[in-house]
Amino acid sequence: MKKTDVTAIINAHNEGLILTGTLKSVSKAVQRAEEGGLSVEVMVVADRCDDLTQDVLNDFDEIPVKLVEGDNGDLAESRNQGVKLAEGEFIAFIDGDDLWGADWLLNAVEAARKEKRECIWHPEVNLYFAENHQWFFHHHDMDSPDFKVENLLVINYWTALSFARKKVYVDNPYVRNQISKGMGYEDWSWNCSTIAKGLVHKVVPETCHFVRKKEFSLVRESVQADVMVSRHGLYNHLFQDKKRKFAKR
Protein backbone atom coordinates (compact mmCIF):
# COMPACT_ATOMS: atom_id res chain seq x y z
CA MET A 1 0.00 0.00 0.00
CA LYS A 2 1.39 3.39 -0.99
CA LYS A 3 2.30 5.67 1.89
CA THR A 4 0.50 8.97 2.35
CA ASP A 5 2.81 11.89 1.62
CA VAL A 6 0.63 14.72 2.93
CA THR A 7 -2.41 15.15 5.13
CA ALA A 8 -4.26 18.37 4.37
CA ILE A 9 -6.13 19.41 7.52
CA ILE A 10 -9.03 21.81 7.10
CA ASN A 11 -10.24 23.36 10.35
CA ALA A 12 -13.96 24.12 10.07
CA HIS A 13 -16.39 25.76 12.48
CA ASN A 14 -19.24 27.98 11.27
CA GLU A 15 -18.02 29.08 7.84
CA GLY A 16 -21.21 28.06 6.04
CA LEU A 17 -21.14 28.51 2.26
CA ILE A 18 -17.70 30.15 2.39
CA LEU A 19 -16.27 26.72 3.18
CA THR A 20 -17.10 25.62 -0.37
CA GLY A 21 -14.35 27.86 -1.75
CA THR A 22 -11.81 26.41 0.66
CA LEU A 23 -12.77 22.86 -0.25
CA LYS A 24 -12.44 23.62 -3.96
CA SER A 25 -9.09 25.29 -3.36
CA VAL A 26 -7.82 22.23 -1.50
CA SER A 27 -9.22 19.98 -4.21
CA LYS A 28 -7.25 21.83 -6.88
CA ALA A 29 -4.04 21.67 -4.83
CA VAL A 30 -4.56 17.95 -4.22
CA GLN A 31 -5.10 17.33 -7.93
CA ARG A 32 -1.88 19.18 -8.77
CA ALA A 33 0.01 17.24 -6.09
CA GLU A 34 -1.30 13.90 -7.31
CA GLU A 35 -0.31 14.79 -10.86
CA GLY A 36 3.18 15.25 -9.42
CA GLY A 37 3.15 11.75 -7.95
CA LEU A 38 2.12 12.55 -4.37
CA SER A 39 -0.49 10.81 -2.25
CA VAL A 40 -2.69 13.22 -0.27
CA GLU A 41 -5.17 12.60 2.53
CA VAL A 42 -7.76 15.34 3.07
CA MET A 43 -9.21 15.70 6.55
CA VAL A 44 -11.77 18.16 7.90
CA VAL A 45 -11.85 18.68 11.65
CA ALA A 46 -15.38 19.99 12.15
CA ASP A 47 -15.42 21.64 15.57
CA ARG A 48 -18.98 22.29 16.75
CA CYS A 49 -20.11 23.16 13.23
CA ASP A 50 -23.46 24.78 12.56
CA ASP A 51 -26.00 23.03 10.33
CA LEU A 52 -25.14 24.96 7.16
CA THR A 53 -21.43 24.19 7.45
CA GLN A 54 -22.24 20.53 8.06
CA ASP A 55 -24.46 20.49 4.96
CA VAL A 56 -21.63 21.94 2.86
CA LEU A 57 -19.29 19.22 4.08
CA ASN A 58 -21.82 16.47 3.44
CA ASP A 59 -22.53 17.70 -0.10
CA PHE A 60 -18.92 18.11 -1.24
CA ASP A 61 -17.82 15.22 -3.45
CA GLU A 62 -14.98 16.47 -5.67
CA ILE A 63 -12.39 14.49 -3.68
CA PRO A 64 -12.50 11.98 -0.81
CA VAL A 65 -12.61 13.76 2.54
CA LYS A 66 -12.16 12.24 6.00
CA LEU A 67 -14.63 14.03 8.27
CA VAL A 68 -13.63 14.22 11.93
CA GLU A 69 -16.16 15.55 14.42
CA GLY A 70 -14.73 17.73 17.16
CA ASP A 71 -16.08 19.12 20.41
CA ASN A 72 -13.09 21.26 21.30
CA GLY A 73 -14.42 24.79 21.19
CA ASP A 74 -10.86 25.83 20.43
CA LEU A 75 -8.79 26.08 17.27
CA ALA A 76 -5.56 24.96 18.91
CA GLU A 77 -7.15 21.75 20.22
CA SER A 78 -8.77 21.14 16.84
CA ARG A 79 -5.38 21.34 15.16
CA ASN A 80 -3.96 18.89 17.69
CA GLN A 81 -6.88 16.53 17.11
CA GLY A 82 -6.19 16.50 13.38
CA VAL A 83 -2.49 15.87 13.91
CA LYS A 84 -3.16 12.77 16.02
CA LEU A 85 -5.31 11.23 13.28
CA ALA A 86 -3.21 12.25 10.26
CA GLU A 87 -1.59 9.50 8.20
CA GLY A 88 0.69 11.69 6.09
CA GLU A 89 4.44 12.16 6.39
CA PHE A 90 3.71 15.89 6.17
CA ILE A 91 0.81 18.01 7.42
CA ALA A 92 -0.57 21.13 5.77
CA PHE A 93 -3.07 23.30 7.65
CA ILE A 94 -5.76 25.51 6.19
CA ASP A 95 -8.67 27.25 7.89
CA GLY A 96 -12.18 26.85 6.55
CA ASP A 97 -12.42 30.31 5.00
CA ASP A 98 -8.97 30.62 3.39
CA LEU A 99 -7.50 29.49 0.06
CA TRP A 100 -4.29 27.86 -1.17
CA GLY A 101 -2.48 28.51 -4.40
CA ALA A 102 -2.81 25.44 -6.61
CA ASP A 103 0.90 24.51 -6.39
CA TRP A 104 1.18 24.84 -2.62
CA LEU A 105 1.29 21.16 -1.63
CA LEU A 106 3.51 20.07 -4.51
CA ASN A 107 6.02 22.87 -4.03
CA ALA A 108 6.05 22.58 -0.23
CA VAL A 109 6.86 18.86 -0.35
CA GLU A 110 9.60 19.49 -2.89
CA ALA A 111 11.16 22.22 -0.75
CA ALA A 112 10.96 20.16 2.44
CA ARG A 113 12.58 17.09 0.89
CA LYS A 114 15.46 19.14 -0.52
CA GLU A 115 16.18 20.71 2.88
CA LYS A 116 18.40 18.72 5.26
CA ARG A 117 17.20 20.59 8.34
CA GLU A 118 13.82 20.09 10.00
CA CYS A 119 11.90 23.16 8.89
CA ILE A 120 8.44 24.66 9.06
CA TRP A 121 7.26 26.05 5.75
CA HIS A 122 5.11 29.04 4.84
CA PRO A 123 4.05 30.61 1.54
CA GLU A 124 6.22 33.44 0.27
CA VAL A 125 3.23 35.78 0.12
CA ASN A 126 -0.20 36.11 1.72
CA LEU A 127 -2.92 38.03 -0.04
CA TYR A 128 -5.34 39.27 2.61
CA PHE A 129 -8.76 40.17 1.32
CA ALA A 130 -11.90 41.71 2.79
CA GLU A 131 -15.13 42.94 1.25
CA ASN A 132 -13.75 46.25 -0.01
CA HIS A 133 -9.97 46.00 0.07
CA GLN A 134 -6.97 43.67 -0.13
CA TRP A 135 -3.26 43.78 0.66
CA PHE A 136 -0.10 41.65 0.48
CA PHE A 137 2.03 40.39 3.33
CA HIS A 138 5.44 38.82 2.67
CA HIS A 139 6.44 36.06 5.05
CA HIS A 140 9.91 36.19 6.58
CA ASP A 141 12.52 33.50 5.96
CA MET A 142 14.80 32.81 8.91
CA ASP A 143 17.75 32.34 6.54
CA SER A 144 17.36 35.89 5.27
CA PRO A 145 20.19 38.21 6.44
CA ASP A 146 17.68 40.81 7.64
CA PHE A 147 15.72 38.36 9.81
CA LYS A 148 15.65 39.38 13.49
CA VAL A 149 14.23 36.71 15.75
CA GLU A 150 13.68 39.13 18.65
CA ASN A 151 11.06 40.96 16.59
CA LEU A 152 8.86 37.89 16.95
CA LEU A 153 8.24 38.94 20.54
CA VAL A 154 6.19 41.91 19.32
CA ILE A 155 4.88 40.82 15.90
CA ASN A 156 3.84 37.45 14.50
CA TYR A 157 5.87 36.73 11.37
CA TRP A 158 3.79 33.81 10.06
CA THR A 159 0.18 32.71 9.79
CA ALA A 160 -1.15 29.40 11.10
CA LEU A 161 -1.39 27.86 7.61
CA SER A 162 1.93 26.09 8.00
CA PHE A 163 3.47 22.95 6.49
CA ALA A 164 5.88 20.54 8.17
CA ARG A 165 6.49 16.90 8.94
CA LYS A 166 3.90 15.33 11.21
CA LYS A 167 6.60 14.73 13.81
CA VAL A 168 7.05 18.50 14.20
CA TYR A 169 3.40 18.93 15.19
CA VAL A 170 3.38 15.82 17.40
CA ASP A 171 6.44 17.04 19.30
CA ASN A 172 5.13 20.61 19.50
CA PRO A 173 1.37 20.59 20.16
CA TYR A 174 -0.56 23.84 20.06
CA VAL A 175 -1.40 25.48 23.38
CA ARG A 176 -5.11 25.90 24.03
CA ASN A 177 -6.42 29.45 23.80
CA GLN A 178 -7.75 30.77 27.11
CA ILE A 179 -9.09 34.14 26.12
CA SER A 180 -11.16 34.47 29.29
CA LYS A 181 -7.88 34.22 31.23
CA GLY A 182 -6.06 36.64 28.94
CA MET A 183 -4.02 34.09 26.95
CA GLY A 184 -4.33 33.36 23.24
CA TYR A 185 -2.75 33.64 19.76
CA GLU A 186 -2.05 29.91 19.50
CA ASP A 187 -0.22 30.24 16.18
CA TRP A 188 2.06 33.04 17.40
CA SER A 189 2.86 31.09 20.57
CA TRP A 190 3.59 28.00 18.48
CA ASN A 191 5.92 29.91 16.17
CA CYS A 192 7.87 31.20 19.18
CA SER A 193 8.03 27.79 20.85
CA THR A 194 9.27 25.96 17.78
CA ILE A 195 12.08 28.47 17.23
CA ALA A 196 13.09 28.11 20.87
CA LYS A 197 13.44 24.37 20.22
CA GLY A 198 15.74 24.94 17.26
CA LEU A 199 13.33 24.61 14.34
CA VAL A 200 13.68 26.88 11.32
CA HIS A 201 10.81 28.71 9.62
CA LYS A 202 11.24 29.13 5.87
CA VAL A 203 9.21 30.22 2.86
CA VAL A 204 8.44 28.18 -0.23
CA PRO A 205 9.40 30.45 -3.16
CA GLU A 206 6.69 31.65 -5.53
CA THR A 207 3.77 30.39 -3.44
CA CYS A 208 0.76 32.28 -2.14
CA HIS A 209 -2.12 31.84 0.29
CA PHE A 210 -5.30 33.88 0.23
CA VAL A 211 -6.49 34.82 3.71
CA ARG A 212 -9.97 36.16 4.35
CA LYS A 213 -10.30 38.97 6.91
CA LYS A 214 -13.61 38.75 8.72
CA GLU A 215 -15.65 41.10 10.87
CA PHE A 216 -15.38 38.53 13.66
CA SER A 217 -12.53 36.07 14.10
CA LEU A 218 -10.45 34.52 16.86
CA VAL A 219 -7.74 37.12 16.24
CA ARG A 220 -10.21 40.01 16.50
CA GLU A 221 -11.68 38.49 19.64
CA SER A 222 -8.19 38.24 21.10
CA VAL A 223 -7.38 41.85 20.25
CA GLN A 224 -10.64 43.10 21.75
CA ALA A 225 -10.01 41.10 24.91
CA ASP A 226 -6.45 42.47 25.10
CA VAL A 227 -4.99 38.99 25.54
CA MET A 228 -1.31 38.09 25.65
CA VAL A 229 0.49 35.44 23.63
CA SER A 230 0.27 32.09 25.41
CA ARG A 231 3.38 31.01 27.29
CA HIS A 232 6.34 29.97 25.15
CA GLY A 233 10.08 29.45 25.52
CA LEU A 234 11.43 32.13 23.20
CA TYR A 235 12.25 34.64 25.96
CA ASN A 236 14.42 32.11 27.77
CA HIS A 237 15.96 30.93 24.49
CA LEU A 238 17.04 34.47 23.58
CA PHE A 239 18.31 35.14 27.11
CA GLN A 240 20.43 31.98 27.13
CA ASP A 241 21.75 32.78 23.67
CA LYS A 242 22.82 36.27 24.78
CA LYS A 243 24.34 34.78 27.93
CA ARG A 244 26.45 32.31 25.90
CA LYS A 245 27.67 35.05 23.56
CA PHE A 246 28.60 37.28 26.51
CA ALA A 247 30.52 34.43 28.18
CA LYS A 248 32.67 33.96 25.05
CA ARG A 249 33.95 37.55 25.18
Buried (B, 14 or more C-beta within 10 A) or exposed (E): EEEBBBBBBBBBBBBBEBBBBBBBBBBBBBBBBBEBEBBBBBBBBBBBBEEBBBBBBEEBEEBEBBBBEBEBEBBBBBBBBBBEEBBBBBBBBBBBBBBBBBBBBBBBBBBBEEEEEBBBBBBBBBBBBEEEEEEEBEBBBBEEEEEEBEEBEEEBBBBBBBBBBBEBBEEBBBBBBBBEEEBBBBBBBBBBBBBBBEBBBBBBEEBBBBBBBBEEEBBEEBEEEEBEBBEBBBEEBBEEEEEEEEEEE
